[in-house]
Amino acid sequence: KIVAVTADVSSFYHELNPGFMLKDEFNRLFDLELTDEEAKLHRLFITAIQAWADKTPLRKGLPVGLPASAVVANMALIELDRLMEKQVAPLYYGRYVDDFLLVMENGAGFDSTEDLWEWLFARSDGLLNWKDKEREAVRFKPAYLNDSQILFANSKNKVFLLSGEQGKRLVESIAWQIYQRASEWRALPNLPADARQIGTDLVAAVQKDGEAADNLRKTAALTMRRAGFAIKLRDFEAYERDLPPEIWQAHRHAFFRAFIQHVLVLPHFFDLSTYLPRVIRLATACEDFEHLRRILNALYDLYVAVDKHCAATIKSCPSASSPASADILNRWRTQLFDSVRENIIAAFPTRLSRDGKAGWQEHMAEYCPPDFEALRIGQYLTV
């Protein structure tokens, strides 16, 4: 009989004040002596992040995307690690930044989530407790994080009471899914015999409950499967490195069409937006300028749809201090199109083929609407 707990911190990067790494309460946790130069570098680093945070609406937090942010975030929860290892002594404890998994024997006979958390609170020396009387979140508050809000929201916390054959079946089912996923990632990419198979592999018909639909009446929508898309994109990047573009042109174009139709649309774009730069580089490197133009036009239509139908806010930012929606969208647009331009320039072939060059001149001369004047890249590529 075991109990497994999964939880992660709400808006962790946004709520964390990096200044904790300069506090005596934090430094006393380590048997570490810094030289004067190391102490100065450490102070400059933390001060630089704080200076960045002061210019944000929240006036706190860590920059998302900065590799060093993960180091700071990991250090913030070191007391949680020590608590779990020394006071709880679990069968297994693992943490990835703000997301942790705890597995223990269910010797106490827990019957509910609250029973488990109360048991953990009693062994936490006051580091863990309910946020308020409503018990909607668990607060982690060591002395060095008194000016940060570290909350494990109940909506993200899950407790599994596993025993007997049913528990084994659940674990075995998850293990099998992991094995299949890992096997796909390890396998060498095979080029499908039929290019029409590309779209079918990427898109699935689903019912309202998210299950795969097996007839037309039950079908509610088409959805792009994230894992399948990531694996297919990885394969296509391997083809780009190893094969002449003309050999797998039909497969590549089918992939681009599926990407335009099912990813560059609301609301799916925001689930797969991290893959956009790689798709842009793939189209550019293979000299598929016609499809590159279609991708850019679809991206422009997407921005127009967001601007027209959506209101933008900054996560965890109080509404009183949040910038206007139009300002946020303008910043997002600038960041998005700068990224597109940089990835086109980065992947542009050093030597164009005869057909590719003609395709570039034909399609890029008129590829972008007037509103995208900042995105015109012909001048950069010419230079």
Stockholm file with secondary structure:
# STOCKHOLM 1.0

chainA/1-383         KIVAVTADVSSFYHELNPGFMLKDEFNRLFDLELTDEEAKLHRLFITAIQAWADKTPLRKGLPVGLPASAVVANMALIELDRLMEKQVAPLYYGRYVDDFLLVMENGAGFDSTEDLWEWLFARSDGLLNWKDKEREAVRFKPAYLNDSQILFANSKNKVFLLSGEQGKRLVESIAWQIYQRASEWRALPNLPADARQIGTDLVAAVQKDGEAADNLRKTAALTMRRAGFAIKLRDFEAYERDLPPEIWQAHRHAFFRAFIQHVLVLPHFFDLSTYLPRVIRLATACEDFEHLRRILNALYDLYVAVDKHCAATIKSCPSASSPASADILNRWRTQLFDSVRENIIAAFPTRLSRDGKAGWQEHMAEYCPPDFEALRIGQYLTV
#=GR chainA/1-383 SS CEEEEEEEBTTHHHHCCGGGGGSHHHHTTSCCCCCHHHHHHHHHHHHHHHHHHHTSTTSCCCCTTCHHHHHHHHHHTHHHHHHIIIIICCSEEEEETTEEEEEEECTTCCCSHHHHHHHHHHTTTTSEEESSTTCCEEEECCGGGTTSCCEEETTTCEEEEECHHHHHHHHHHHHHHHHHHHHHHHSCCCCCSCTTHHHHHHEEEECTTSCBCSSGGGCCEEEECHHHHHHHHHHHHHHHHHSCGGGGHHHHHHHHHHHHHHTSSTTTHHHHGGGHHHHHHHHHHTTCHHHHHHHHHHHHHHHHHHHHHCCCCCTTCCTTTSCCHHHHHHHHHHHHHHHHHHHHHHHSCSSCCHHHHHHHHHHHTTCSCGGGGGGCCHHHHHC
#=GC SS_cons         CEEEEEEEBTTHHHHCCGGGGGSHHHHTTSCCCCCHHHHHHHHHHHHHHHHHHHTSTTSCCCCTTCHHHHHHHHHHTHHHHHHIIIIICCSEEEEETTEEEEEEECTTCCCSHHHHHHHHHHTTTTSEEESSTTCCEEEECCGGGTTSCCEEETTTCEEEEECHHHHHHHHHHHHHHHHHHHHHHHSCCCCCSCTTHHHHHHEEEECTTSCBCSSGGGCCEEEECHHHHHHHHHHHHHHHHHSCGGGGHHHHHHHHHHHHHHTSSTTTHHHHGGGHHHHHHHHHHTTCHHHHHHHHHHHHHHHHHHHHHCCCCCTTCCTTTSCCHHHHHHHHHHHHHHHHHHHHHHHSCSSCCHHHHHHHHHHHTTCSCGGGGGGCCHHHHHC
//
